[in-house]
Amino acid sequence: MHGDRPRPIAVAVRERGPATTTPRKHDMTNPTIGWIGLGRMGEAMVKKLTAAGHGVKVWNRTRAKAMPLAEYGATIVDAKLDLAGCDVVFTMVSTTDDLKEVLFGDGGLMTGQRHPRLLVDSSSISQEGSAEIRQRLEAIGVGYLCAPVSGNAKVAKAGKLLVVASGPKAHYDAVAPLLQAMGRKVMWVGEGELARVWKIAHNTMFGVIIQSLCEITVLAEKAGIPRHVFLESINDSVLGSMYTRYKSPVLTNLTFEQVTFTPKLLLKDMDLGLGAGKAHGVPMPAAAATRESVARLVGRGHDDVDFAILLKETAADAGLELKPENVHVDDGL
């Protein structure tokens, strides 16, 4: 959605009562929007909303991280309950427990007399945790939509996120224009927590690909192919993707301090993926091997660095000491 005035949207909510109540549409013009969670992703997504002409009220645990958004038109609030009167509230936090805390913990969004009509969560959390949250929200008449994304903060800034949602179709239709303002494509994959399954599968593949990419890059370099040359060839082959391309600069120049995703967060997602595989009876040998590799990164204290530091550790295992190539590499964004 672009332009000076947002288009009217219909926000679907549930009548207060049992979770089986049919969603009811409420036509609104210029919906009030709240946002909780301003990490690298949340900040970039809020900027996209404000750039599309939407007013957004934001809360973050560390207020100082929220303050720069005031320059982009966002309103900084002092407490989560200050967002309770919004029509739609988005959340983007790290874990299932974090989401439960901001919603139902001390001073949580849902602990007052007023509640938002619809909660849209873009966090990477478990299917089971999401189902529990849905049950609690629907019991108090709050609509719930899962809307995880594909892409890091740089992808978000470029407006190239993929947003995949699940929950009542009426809820998705209501906020689709807002989701479209934050990415290149939005999709609805079905009812309930199916978007959580999608995100878990997505991030499990995310881990397996970086593991494989690091292995073959070390192989090529140790055999004598310059790292940036090999990565360019992969990106221009049938194996290349947006993912391999936007990771190539950090792999080439070893700029691991430019964090997009930490090893600890990747380990959490690999565990979710293996848990889902066990629950559904799906063997996942590649994911299991990758999980142990990522766990070693965490065990070695690689905390506030990008998960692509896996390349350095893989090279060390091969007896190869990597050096930055100091070459400009196009990230495709």
Number of C-alpha atoms within 10 A of each C-alpha: 18 16 10 10 12 17 15 13 19 20 23 26 26 24 18 12 11 13 19 10 14 13 19 15 15 13 12 14 12 14 20 17 21 28 28 25 25 23 17 18 22 24 22 21 24 29 22 23 24 18 18 19 17 25 20 26 22 31 24 22 14 11 15 10 15 22 17 13 21 14 9 16 18 22 16 21 18 12 16 22 22 19 27 21 17 21 20 26 25 23 23 24 22 16 17 17 13 16 24 17 14 22 21 17 14 11 15 19 24 23 16 12 8 14 22 22 20 26 25 24 22 24 25 27 25 22 21 13 16 23 14 11 18 21 14 16 21 21 18 16 21 24 27 29 26 31 28 24 23 17 20 19 20 17 22 25 21 15 20 19 25 21 23 23 32 25 22 20 17 19 26 26 15 22 19 20 17 23 25 21 24 28 23 15 15 21 16 19 15 15 14 19 22 18 27 26 17 18 26 26 18 15 20 26 17 17 24 17 17 19 22 13 21 20 16 16 23 23 17 16 17 17 9 10 14 14 24 21 14 18 25 16 13 18 20 11 10 8 9 14 14 14 18 20 19 20 20 25 20 20 25 24 18 20 16 19 13 11 16 19 16 19 26 21 17 21 24 20 25 27 20 22 25 21 15 19 16 12 9 9 9 11 11 14 10 15 22 16 12 21 23 14 19 23 17 16 19 18 12 9 11 17 14 15 18 21 25 26 21 23 24 19 19 20 19 13 10 13 10 15 12 18 11 12 14 12 11 11 19 12 16 14 12
